Amino acid sequence: MRILLVEDDRMLGDGVQAGLGAVGFAVDWVRDGESALAALAGEAFSAVLLDLGLPRRDGLSVLAELRSTGNRVPVMILTARDQVADKVRGLDLGADDYLVKPFDLDELAARLRALLRRSSGRANACLRHGDLVLDPAARTVTQRGEAVSLTSREFDLLNVLLDSAGRVLTRRALEEQLYAWGDALESNALEVHVHHLRRKLGGDVIRTVRGVGYMVDEVPG
């Protein structure tokens, strides 16, 4: 899942980007409010981690502008401001969650997974497709009760496809969710990952929609 981090503190930004990257998030990082709005206007993100005390344009202004344009991307505010009034204002402007600095990276990752789960309308933490179960927190996959060994990128691709079950995702949409700015991307990387997933999970899990992209069909019930 691709996340936009908006944070002007370089040490904190480095830590969040590395920490979330280690648990499977593709994290793009900007350091001011204007850059955040430019990134959000041009690209798709699964969620935004937004500091309030930003240069050029503060976080609450960014949030207000974002919601005024109809952008419904989930937003979690990260800030040192711990006053109730600040929290209330941020939530009333359209934030979906609020985490006060300093925070634990494990808690941030867990809150982010919960935020993404709510935005997808899912009640369960695990993604299920028949006898296939993916646990985003533990980063494990089982099929018919047996563990399936996947590479990090294979896991992330399967996560995106299962989370969007019933919808066709184009190659571009998948790459946007899997790769952050600056990530090396070979021309056939996505096809290779799909091939490997089919070999490990069976050919009927991921379906190719010719000329469009890939999808996982919804399983009734």
N, C-alpha and C positions, 0 to 999 in steps of 0.2 A: 504494500500500500504506500502511495506516495504522499508525503507530508510536506507542507511549507512551514518552516520555522522562521519566525520574525523576531529577532533578538539582536540587540546591539552590543551586548557583552561578549567579547570574543572567547574568553575562557569558558563561560557557560555554554555558548553556542557550540564550541568545539566538543564539549562533553556530551551535550544532548544529541548532536549529530552522530557522534561515534557510538554512543550508548544505544540509541534507537536503531542505528544501522546494524548493530550487532544482533538485534532481535528481529530483523527482517523488514524494517521500514526503509523506504527510499526517501531520504531527507534532503530537501533543497533549503538553503539558508540565505536569507536576506537580512540586512542590518538596519533598515529604516522603513518608515511607513509608506513613502512614495514608491519605493521598490516593491513593497509587498502588494500594493494595489496594481502595479504594472504586471507583476507575475500572475496575480489572480485573474486579471483581465485577459491574459493571453494563453493560460494553460489550466489544465484540470488537476485538482488535488483532492485527495480523500478527506483531508482535514487540515486545519491551520492551528499552529501553536503561536500565540500572539502575546508579545510583551506589551506593556502599556507605555512605559517611559522611553519612547523611541525618538530619534532625531528626525527632522524634516516634517513628520506628521505623527502625532501620538496614536497609540493603539486604539483608544476609544473612537477617535475620528476615523481610523481605518475601518473599524467594525461597523460604525454607522454608515459609512459610504458603501461598504460591501453589502449590507442588508438593504440599503435604499435602491440598489440596482437589481435586487431580487436574487442575488447569489445566496444559496442556502447551504454552502459548504459548512460542515461542523467546525466550530471554533472553540478552542480551549485557551483561556487567558492564563498566562504565566507572568506573575508579577510579585514584587516585594511589597506592594500595597495591600495591607491586610485589614484595612478598615471595612466594616460592614457596608458603609455607604458606597465604597468603590466596587465591592462585589455586586451589590444590588444594581448599580448603574450599568455595569458590564453585562450582567444577565438580562436586564431590561432592554439593552440595546441589541440583544440577539446572540450573546455568547451561550454556548451549550454546557460549559463547565469552567471551573476556576481553580487554579492550583497556586498556592502561595510559595514563593521562594524563601529559603532553600527547600528543595524537595528531593525525594529519593527517585532515582531513575526507574527502579522497578515499579514504583507507584505510578509514575508518569506513563510508563508503557501499559500498565493495566488499565488506567483511566482512559488512555487513548483507544485501546481495544474495545472497552465498554462503549465509548463514544461512537466508534465506527459500527459497533453492533446495533446500537439504538438507531443510528441513522439509516441502517439497512432494514430496520423493522424486525430484527431477530431477537428472540428471547433467550436462546441457548448460546452458550459460549462456543460450543463446537459446531462445525459445519458438517452436515451429514448428506450423503447421496447414496441411498440404498445401503449396502454393507461397507461403504467407504466413510471413514470418520477422520476429520482434520481438526486438530486442537491448536488454535493460533497461539495460545499462551505457552504451551509446552513445545510447540513446533514439532508435533508428531503426527503421523498418518498411519492409520490401520485399515486393513481391508479383510473382511471376514474374520476379524479378531486378531489378525497377524500384522506385526509391524512392517511397514514399507519404508525402505531406506531411500530418501530423496536428497538431492543436493539442495543448498539454500535457495538457488534460483528456481529449481523445479517446485519446491514447496511454495514459494511466493506466487508463482504462476498458477498453481492449482488453487491456492487460497483465493486469488482474484476471480478465477473462473467459477469456483463453487459459490462465492459470495454473490456472484451475478447470475446464478443459475436461472435458465429460462430466457436469457438475453444474449444476443450475438455481440461479441466484442471484436472490434476491428484490430488489426495488427497495431495501428498507431495507438489506439486506446490502451491496449495491453502494455505496450512499451512505455507509455506515459505513466502507468501505474507501477511499473517494475524498475525503472531506471531514473536516477536523479541526474541533475546537470553534471556533466563531466564524466559520467560512467562510460566506460568503453563498451561499444555495442557493435557486434559483427552483423553483417547484413542478414545472415540466416540463423541468428542465435535463437529467435523465437521458435522457428520451425524445429530446430534441434531439440529444444526443451520439450516441445509437444511430443516429438517422436519418442524421447526417452520416457515421458510420462505414460504414453500409450503402451510402451514395452513393459513397464513395471505394473501398470494398473489394468491393462486390457484395452483393446481398441474401441470399446463402446462407451467409455467415460467422456472423452472429449470428442466433440463432433466438429468437422470442418464444414463451414457454410461457404461454398465455392464463390470466390470473388468478393467475399465480405470479411470473414474472419473465423473465429472459433467460439464454441459455446459448450456448456454443460446443460443438458436438458433437465427441467424440473422433474422431481420424483413425486408423484401424487402421495398425499398424506405425510 
